[in-house]
Amino acid sequence: MALLVGRTAVITGGARGLGYAVGERFIAEGARVVLGDVNAEATRAAAETLGGPVFARPFVCDVTSGAEVDSLVAAAVEAFGSLDIMVNNAGITRDATLRTMTEQQFDEVIAVHVKGSWNGTRAAAAIMREQRSGAIINMSSISGKVGLIGQTNYSAAKAGIVGLTKAAAKELAHLGVRVNAIAPGLIRSAMTEAMPQRIWDAKLAEIPMGRAGEPAEVAAAALFLASDLSSYMTGTVLEVTGGRHL
């Protein structure tokens, strides 16, 4: 039997990449999804590809705005009758060394990742606590565990998401709401494949499994955390890294 039949999921940053892969897997397991993203055209196209209004709805949303995130989760309840899964996946990069990074580049990354995840967790929890059930999944990164050169902003943000996840998990556990995180490593995507070959090769050499991950493999971890298979798990961080930075 499909694992998410009758459940509704909101996925931020859902128009492409990991968010799209998660939406695709959730729908395959019986869920209905609402994709939140700042790119209106890409979000509409993604929702149509995933099955149109019966299975997927687009919603333009800037996750740094609490009001917009509140509207996003309200739209999911209005469209499909419930909110059972929240995936806080929206993210950006503004890579630069500590010497050259601007204050704006730091603030933008912190706002999207940390504040965006907090907005999503808070908005989803307000609904889930009333129904006394729900799964919230935050997207961290191996960068938040080890810190990566040129990513003081991103590493700080992804580490912050781990702290947010653990604190929220403790607050919400007695209400039947689980909060977990995923920390992907090197995942094959348009962005990572645009890296210079020498950088790609150096990162690949750090991975015991000897290959990059696929978006579908992160989506599988999200499915596990969203479903009843992980019913006794909260406050955890699942690393999907091929063994990198153990």
Rosetta blueprint (number, residue, H / E / L):
1 M L
2 A L
3 L L
4 L L
5 V L
6 G L
7 R L
8 T E
9 A E
10 V E
11 I E
12 T E
13 G L
14 G L
15 A L
16 R L
17 G H
18 L H
19 G H
20 Y H
21 A H
22 V H
23 G H
24 E H
25 R H
26 F H
27 I H
28 A H
29 E L
30 G L
31 A L
32 R E
33 V E
34 V E
35 L E
36 G E
37 D E
38 V L
39 N L
40 A H
41 E H
42 A H
43 T H
44 R H
45 A H
46 A H
47 A H
48 E H
49 T H
50 L L
51 G L
52 G H
53 P H
54 V H
55 F L
56 A E
57 R E
58 P E
59 F E
60 V E
61 C L
62 D L
63 V L
64 T L
65 S L
66 G H
67 A H
68 E H
69 V H
70 D H
71 S H
72 L H
73 V H
74 A H
75 A H
76 A H
77 V H
78 E H
79 A H
80 F H
81 G L
82 S L
83 L L
84 D L
85 I E
86 M E
87 V E
88 N E
89 N L
90 A L
91 G L
92 I L
93 T L
94 R L
95 D L
96 A E
97 T L
98 L L
99 R L
100 T L
101 M L
102 T L
103 E H
104 Q H
105 Q H
106 F H
107 D H
108 E H
109 V H
110 I H
111 A H
112 V H
113 H H
114 V H
115 K H
116 G H
117 S H
118 W H
119 N H
120 G H
121 T H
122 R H
123 A H
124 A H
125 A H
126 A H
127 I H
128 M H
129 R H
130 E H
131 Q H
132 R L
133 S L
134 G E
135 A E
136 I E
137 I E
138 N E
139 M E
140 S L
141 S L
142 I L
143 S H
144 G H
145 K H
146 V H
147 G L
148 L L
149 I L
150 G L
151 Q E
152 T H
153 N H
154 Y H
155 S H
156 A H
157 A H
158 K H
159 A H
160 G H
161 I H
162 V H
163 G H
164 L H
165 T H
166 K H
167 A H
168 A H
169 A H
170 K H
171 E H
172 L H
173 A H
174 H H
175 L H
176 G L
177 V E
178 R E
179 V E
180 N E
181 A E
182 I E
183 A E
184 P E
185 G L
186 L L
187 I E
188 R L
189 S L
190 A H
191 M H
192 T H
193 E H
194 A L
195 M L
196 P L
197 Q H
198 R H
199 I H
200 W H
201 D H
202 A H
203 K H
204 L H
205 A L
206 E L
207 I L
208 P L
209 M L
210 G L
211 R L
212 A L
213 G E
214 E L
215 P H
216 A H
217 E H
218 V H
219 A H
220 A H
221 A H
222 A H
223 L H
224 F H
225 L H
226 A H
227 S L
228 D H
229 L H
230 S H
231 S L
232 Y L
233 M L
234 T L
235 G L
236 T L
237 V E
238 L E
239 E E
240 V E
241 T L
242 G L
243 G L
244 R L
245 H L
246 L L
